[in-house]
Amino acid sequence: MSARVALVTGASRGIGAAIAKALAADGVHVVAAARSAEALQAVVDALPVASVAVPCDLTQAEAAAHLVDIAVQRFGRIDIVVNNAGATPRGDFLAFDDAAWREGFALKFFGATRLCRVAWPHLVATQGCIVNIAGIGGRTGSAEFTIGGSVNAALLNFTKALADRGVRDGVRVNAVNPSAIATERTQVRIDRLAAERGIEPGAAATELARELRVARFGRPEEIAEVVAFLASDRASYMQGAIVDVDGGQTRTL
C-alpha cells in the first residue's frame, strides 16, 4: 500500500492509534485526527512514514472539510478513510436526556457521515475505501447501552447504504465491530466493577470477561490488523461487510 494516504479519526489512543500504526507499517501516509493535540502528535511522531497530526473536533461542521483539505494539500490524494472517533456512554436509559443522545450521535455517527461525504470525491478518484469502526452493540441490544447500541446500529446501516453507492462509484465501504477491547474505556468499566464489588481490578477484569462470555479482552492491535486488511487490495471483493472482532461474544447471526 506504499504511497497511499489514510485519514484516521480518533487516532490519539487506543484502537485509533493502533490503526494508524498498522497502516503506517504498510507504508501508508496517515493523516491522524483527534481532539487531544499532544497525544495525537506523539502517535504521529512515532510512525515510520511521513504523516501529519490534525487536532480537530469532528462534531464541528467545518472540521471534516479542514481535515480533507490538509490531507490533499500535504499528500495530494486520499485513499482510505477510517472512522474510529466517538465514545458513547453506558448507563440507565431513564437517566439520559436529549442532550446525551445528541452528544452520542454527534461525533461517532454524524462526524463519520460528514467526513465520508466530504472525502467521497477524492475516494472516487483513487478508487479508495472506507472502514467504519462501529461495535457489537449495534447487533445486540443491551439495557445499559441504549445510546451506544443505537449509534452503532445506525453506523452499520450507513455502511451498507454507502457500500451500495460505492458499487457504482468504485469505493469500497466496510465496517468492523469490536467488542470489549483492552483500552482506557474498558479499564473504566473494570474499575467501576471492582469498586461495586469490593474486589481487586485484576479479579474484576476476569469477572467482566466471564460475564461477557469471552476468554479474554481483545487488544487494539487485533482490531487494527483487520482494518489494515480491509483497507488493502487483499480485500478487494469485500463490499458492505460487517466484520465482528469480538472473541465470540456475538452469538447471533
SELUMFI-605522 format. One record per residue: residue in three letters; x, y, z of N, C-alpha, C in turn. Coordinates in steps of 0.05 Angstrom, whole numbers, plus 32768, in hexadecimal, padded with zeros to 4 digits. Layout:
BEGIN
ALAXYZXYZXYZ
...
This chain:
BEGIN
MET80117FE88000800080008000801180198000
SER802A80167FF6803D802D7FF6803180457FE7
ALA8035805D7FF2802C80767FE7800F807C7FEA
ARG8000806A7FF67FE480707FFB7FE180838013
VAL7FCA809080167FC680A3802B7FAC809C803A
ALA7FAD809B80547F96809480647F8F80AA8078
LEU7F7580B0807A7F6B80C080907F6280AD80A6
VAL7F6C80B180BF7F6480A080D57F5B80B380EC
THR7F4280B080F37F3780C181097F3980B38124
GLY7F3980C381397F3B80B781537F5680A98157
ALA7F6B80B5814B7F8580A781497F9880AD815F
SER7F9080BB81747FA380C281897FA880AC819D
ARG7F988097819D7F9B808281B17F8B806981A9
GLY7F8F805481B87F7F803C81B57F7E80318199
ILE7F66802A81907F63801D81767F6C802F815F
GLY7F66804981617F6E805B814B7F8C805D8148
ALA7F9A805F815F7FB88060815D7FC380478152
ALA7FB7803081597FC18016814F7FBC80148131
ILE7FA5801F81277F9F801F810B7FB3803080FC
ALA7FB9804881067FCD805980FA7FE8804B80F7
LYS7FF0803D810C800A802E810B8009801780F7
ALA7FF3800980F67FF17FF280E47FF27FFB80C7
LEU7FE4801180C07FE4801B80A57FFF8026809E
ALA800C803580B08026804080AB803B802A80A6
ALA8038801380B5804A7FFD80B180487FF18095
ASP80317FF58088802D7FEC806D803580028059
GLY804180188062804A802D805080368042804A
VAL801F80428059800B80568054801180708063
HIS800F80878056801180A080637FF780A58073
VAL7FF980AC808C7FE280AF809D7FDD80CD80A3
VAL7FC480D5809F7FBB80EF80A87FA980E980C0
ALA7FB580EE80D87FA880E580F07F9880FC80FD
ALA7F8080F781067F6F810B81127F658103812D
ALA7F648116813F7F598112815A7F58812D8168
ARG7F4A812E817E7F498147818D7F61814C819F
SER7F6F813681A67F85813881B97F9F813D81A9
ALA7FA7815781A77FBD815E81957FD78152819D
GLU7FDE815381B77FF8814981C07FFA812A81BC
ALA7FE6811C81C47FE780FF81C17FE780F781A3
LEU7FD8810681937FD7810081777FF28104816A
GLN7FFF811A8171801A811F8165802E810A816D
ALA802C80FF8186803E80EA818E803A80D1817E
VAL802180CA8177801C80B38166802880B7814A
VAL802480CF813F802E80D48124804D80D58123
ASP805980E08138807680E18139808380C58139
ALA807480B18142807F80968144807A8086812B
LEU806C809181178066808180FF807E808080EC
PRO8082806A80DE809A806780CD8099807480B2
VAL8082808080AB8080808E8091807680AB8096
ALA807A80BC8082807180D88085805380D9808A
SER804C80E580A0802F80E780A8802B810280B5
VAL8012810980BB800C812380C67FF5812080DA
ALA7FF8812F80F07FE3813181057FD281498100
VAL7FB7814581017FA5815B80FD7F92815C8116
PRO7F99816B812A7F86816D81417F6D817B8138
CYS7F56816F813D7F3D817B81357F26816D8143
ASP7F0F817A81437EF7816F814F7EE3816A8138
LEU7EDF815181327ECF8149811B7EB1814C8120
THR7EA9815581387E8D815C813C7E8781778130
GLN7E9C8186812A7E9881A0811E7E96819E8100
ALA7E8381AC80F47E7C81A980D87E9381AD80C5
GLU7EA581BF80CB7EBB81C580B97ED381B380BC
ALA7ED481A280D17EEC819380D67EF3817E80C1
ALA7EDE817180B67EE3815C80A27EF181688089
ALA7EE6817F80807EF2818B80687F0E8194806E
HIS7F13819E80867F2E81A6808E7F41818F808D
LEU7F39817880987F49816080987F508157807C
VAL7F3B8156806B7F3F814D804F7F5281618040
ASP7F4E817B80447F5F818F80377F7C818B803F
ILE7F82818680587F9E818280607FAA81698054
ALA7F9A815480537FA4813B80467FAB813F8029
VAL7F9A814D801A7F9E81527FFE7FB681657FFA
GLN7FB7817A800A7FCE818C80087FE8817F800E
ARG7FE9816D802180028161802A800A814A8018
PHE7FF6813980107FFD812180017FF1811E7FE5
GLY7FDD81307FDF7FD281307FC47FBD811C7FBE
ARG7FB5810C7FD27FA180F77FCD7F9780EC7FE7
ILE7F8080DD7FE67F7680CF7FFC7F6D80B37FF2
ASP7F77809E7FFF7F7080837FF67F5F8074800A
ILE7F62807B80247F55806C80397F4A807F804E
VAL7F32807A80577F268089806D7F1E80748082
VAL7F298078809A7F21806680B17F13807780C6
ASN7EF9807380C97EE9808180DC7EE9807280F7
ASN7EFA807B81087EFD806E81227EF5807F813A
ALA7EF3809A81367EEE80AC814C7ED280A88157
GLY7ED080AC81727EB680AD817E7EB280988193
ALA7EAE80A181AC7EA7809081C27E8A809681CB
THR7E7B808281D27E60808581DB7E5D807B81F7
PRO7E4B808782077E49808182247E3980688229
ARG7E40805B823F7E2F8045824A7E2080508262
GLY7E09804482677DFA804C827F7DDC8047827B
ASP7DCD8050828F7DB0804C828F7DA3805D827A
PHE7D93805182697D85805F82547D758077825F
LEU7D68807382767D58808982817D6880A1828B
ALA7D82809D828E7D9380B282987D9E80C48281
PHE7D9A80BB82687DA480CA82517D9080DD8246
ASP7D9780F782457D85810B82397D8B810E821B
ASP7D7D8121820F7D80812581F27D9D812D81EB
ALA7DA9813D81FD7DC4814781F87DD8812F81F7
ALA7DD4811B82087DE6810482087DE380F481EE
TRP7DCB80F281E47DC680E481CB7DD280F481B3
ARG7DCF810E81B37DDB811E819E7DF9811C819E
GLU7E05811D81B67E22811B81B87E2B80FF81AF
GLY7E1C80EA81B67E2480CF81AE7E2580CC8190
PHE7E1380D881817E1380D681647E2580EA8157
ALA7E2C810081647E3A811781587E54810F814B
LEU7E65810081597E8080FA814F7E8180E08140
LYS7E7880CA814D7E7B80B081417E6B80AC8128
PHE7E5280B781287E4180B381107E4380CB80FD
PHE7E3B80E381077E3B80FA80F57E57810280ED
GLY7E6A80FF80FF7E86810580F77E8F80F380E1
ALA7E8880DA80E27E9080C780CE7E8280CC80B3
THR7E6880D180B47E5980D5809B7E6380EF808E
ARG7E698103809D7E72811C80927E8E81188084
LEU7EA0810A80927EBA810580867EB880F4806D
CYS7EA780E0806D7EA380D080557E9980E1803D
ARG7E8780F380437E7C8104802E7E9181168022
VAL7EA1812280337EB6813580297ECC8126801B
ALA7ED4810F80257EEA8100801A7EE280EF8001
TRP7EC880EB7FFD7EBF80D97FE87ECB80DF7FCC
PRO7ECA80F87FC27ED580FD7FA77EF380F57FA5
HIS7F0280F87FBA7F1E80F07FBA7F2180D27FB9
LEU7F0F80C47FC87F1080A77FC87F07809C7FAD
VAL7EF480A97FA07EED80A07F857F0580A37F72
ALA7F1380B97F747F2A80BE7F637F4080A97F66
THR7F44809F7F7F7F59808B7F847F4E806E7F85
GLN7F33806B7F827F2680517F867F2E80467FA1
GLY7F2980577FB57F3280517FD07F1D80427FE0
CYS7F1F80457FFB7F0D8035800C7F0880448027
ILE7EF3803C80347EEB8045804E7EE9802D8061
VAL7EF3803080797EEE801C808E7EE3802A80A6
ASN7ECA802380AE7EBD802E80C57EC1801C80DD
ILE7EC9802880F37ECC8018810C7EB2801D811C
ALA7EA28008811E7E88800A812B7E8A7FFD8146
GLY7E7E7FE5814A7E7E7FD781637E687FC38164
ILE7E6D7FAD81737E597F9781737E3F7F9F8180
GLY7E3E7FB5818F7E257FBF819A7E117FC68184
GLY7E1A7FCB816C7E087FD081567DF97FB8814C
ARG7E037FA081537DF67F87814C7DE47F7D8163
THR7DED7F80817C7DE07F7581937DD97F8A81A7
GLY7DC07F8F81AC7DB77FA481BF7DBE7F9D81DC
SER7DC37FB281EB7DC97FAF82077DBD7FC78217
ALA7DB07FC1822D7DA37FD5823D7DB57FEC8245
GLU7DCE7FE6824A7DE17FFB82537DF08009823D
PHE7DE9800282247DF8800D820D7DE5801681F8
THR7DD0802482007DBB802C81ED7DC5804181D9
ILE7DD5805481E27DDF806881D07DF4805C81BD
GLY7E08804E81C97E1D804281B97E13802E81A5
GLY7E00801D81AE7DF58009819C7DE680168184
SER7DD7802B818A7DC8803981757DDB80468161
VAL7DF08053816B7E048060815A7E12804B8149
ASN7E1A803581557E28802181457E1680148130
ALA7DFD801081377DEA800581237DE78018810C
ALA7DE5803281127DE2804680FD7DFB804580EB
LEU7E12804380F77E2B804380E87E2E802A80D6
LEU7E24801380E07E247FFB80D07E117FFD80B8
ASN7DFA800880BD7DE7800C80A67DF380208092
PHE7DFF8035809C7E0C8049808B7E22803B807A
THR7E31802980867E46801A80787E3A800B8060
LYS7E247FFD80657E177FEE80507E0D8000803A
ALA7E01801680427DF68029802E7E0C8036801D
LEU7E21803E802A7E37804B801C7E468037800A
ALA7E47801E80137E53800980037E4380057FE9
ASP7E2980087FEB7E1880067FD37E1F801C7FBF
ARG7E2380347FC97E2C804A7FB87E4880457FAE
GLY7E5980387FBF7E7480337FB77E77801F7FA0
VAL7E64800D7F9D7E657FFB7F867E65800B7F6C
ARG7E55801F7F6A7E5480307F527E6D80427F4F
ASP7E76804C7F667E8C80607F657EA880547F67
GLY7EA9803A7F6E7EC4802E7F707ED180327F8B
VAL7EC280377FA07ECC803B7FBB7EC380247FCC
ARG7ED680167FD97ECE80007FEB7EC8800C8007
VAL7EB2800280137EAA800B802D7EA37FF2803F
ASN7EB27FF080557EAE7FD980677EAF7FE38084
ALA7EA87FD280967EA87FD980B37EB47FC380C4
VAL7EBE7FCB80DB7EC97FB880EE7EBA7FBD8108
ASN7EB27FA781157EA47FA7812F7EB67F9D8145
PRO7EC47FAE81547ED37FA4816A7EC07F9E8182
SER7ECA7F8E81947EBC7F8981AD7ECB7F9781C4
ALA7ECF7F8A81DA7EDE7F9581F07EFC7F9381EA
ILE7F087FAA81E47F247FAB81DD7F337FB881F4
ALA7F4B7FB081F97F5B7FBA82107F647FD6820A
THR7F527FE9820E7F578005820B7F5080148225
GLU7F54802E82267F4D803E823E7F2F803B8244
ARG7F1E803A82307F01803882357EFB801E8243
THR7F078008823B7F027FEE82487F0D7FEF8265
GLN7F247FFC82697F2F7FFE82847F1C800C8296
VAL7F0E8020828C7EFA802F829C7EE4801B82A5
ARG7EDB800A82937EC67FF6829B7ED17FE382B0
ILE7EEA7FDB82AD7EF77FC982C07EF97FD682DB
ASP7F027FEF82DC7F067FFD82F57EEB80018303
ARG7ED6800782F37EBB800B82FF7EB17FF0830B
LEU7EB57FDA82FD7EAD7FC083077EBC7FB98320
ALA7ED67FBF83217EE67FBA83397EDC7FC98351
ALA7ED57FE2834C7ECB7FF383627EB07FE9836C
GLU7E9F7FE183597E847FD883607E857FBE8371
ARG7E987FAD836A7E987F9283777EAE7F90838C
GLY7EBE7FA5838F7ED37FA483A47EE97F90839E
ILE7EF17F8E83857F067F7B837D7F1C7F89836F
GLU7F327F7C836B7F497F87835D7F437F8A833F
PRO7F507F9E83317F4B7FA183147F507F898304
GLY7F657F7A830B7F6B7F6182FC7F557F4D82FD
ALA7F4A7F4A83157F337F3883197F1B7F42830B
ALA7F177F5D830B7F007F6982FD7F037F6582DF
ALA7F1B7F6682D47F1F7F6282B87F177F4582B0
THR7F1F7F3282C17F187F1682BC7EFA7F1282BE
GLU7EEE7F1F82D27ED17F1D82D67EC17F2982BE
LEU7ECA7F4082B47EBD7F4D829E7EBF7F3C8285
ALA7ED67F3182807EDA7F2082687EC77F07826A
ARG7EC57EFD82837EB37EE682877E967EED8281
GLU7E8E7F05828A7E727F0E82867E6D7F138268
LEU7E817F1C825A7E7E7F20823D7E817F06822D
ARG7E897EF1823B7E8C7ED6822F7EA17ED68219
VAL7EB87EE3821F7ECF7EE1820E7EE77ED8821E
ALA7EFA7ECD82107F127EC2821E7F247ED88229
ARG7F247EEF821B7F357F0582237F2C7F1E8214
PHE7F377F35821C7F327F4D820D7F457F4E81F5
GLY7F3B7F5B81DF7F4B7F5E81C77F5F7F7481CB
ARG7F737F7581B97F877F8A81B87F827F9D81A1
PRO7F877FB681A57F837FC9818F7F907FC18175
GLU7FA77FB481777FB67FAC81607FA77F968150
GLU7F967F87815D7F877F72814F7F717F7F813E
ILE7F667F9581477F537FA381377F627FB1811F
ALA7F787FBC81257F887FCB81117F907FB880FA
GLU7F977FA081007F9F7F8D80EA7F887F8780D7
VAL7F707F8580E27F597F8180D17F537F9980C0
VAL7F567FB180CC7F527FC980BC7F677FCB80A6
ALA7F807FC580AC7F957FC680987F8E7FB38081
PHE7F847F9C80877F7C7F8980727F657F948061
LEU7F507F9F806E7F3A7FAA805F7F427FC2804E
ALA7F577FD080567F607FE780477F737FDF8030
SER7F7A7FC6802F7F8E7FBD801B7F807FB08003
ASP7F8F7FAB7FEE7F857F9E7FD67F7D7F817FDB
ARG7F877F767FF17F7F7F5A7FF77F627F587FFD
ALA7F557F6E80047F387F6E800A7F297F7B7FF3
SER7F337F797FDB7F277F877FC47F0B7F7F7FBD
TYR7F027F677FC67EE77F5E7FC07ED47F607FD8
MET7EDE7F6D7FED7ECD7F7280057EBF7F8D8003
GLN7EA57F8C80037E957FA580007E7D7FA38012
GLY7E7A7FB680247E637FB580377E667F9F804C
ALA7E7E7F9580507E827F8080647E827F8C8080
ILE7E777F7D80937E787F8480AF7E877F6F80BD
VAL7E9F7F7580C77EB17F6180D27EB27F6380F0
ASP7EA87F4F80FE7EA97F4E811B7EC47F448124
VAL7ED27F5481347EEB7F4C81407EE77F4E815E
ASP7EDB7F39816A7ED07F3B81847ED47F228196
GLY7EE77F11818E7EEC7EFA819F7ED57EE781A2
GLY7EC27EE881907EAB7ED781917E947EE181A2
GLN7E957EFB81AA7E807F0681BC7E657F0881AE
THR7E667F0D81937E4D7F0F81847E457EF2817B
ARG7E2F7EE881857E277ECD817F7E0F7ECB816D
THR7E057EE281647DEE7EE281527DF87EE58135
LEU7DE77EDE81227DEE7EE081067DEE7EFE80FD
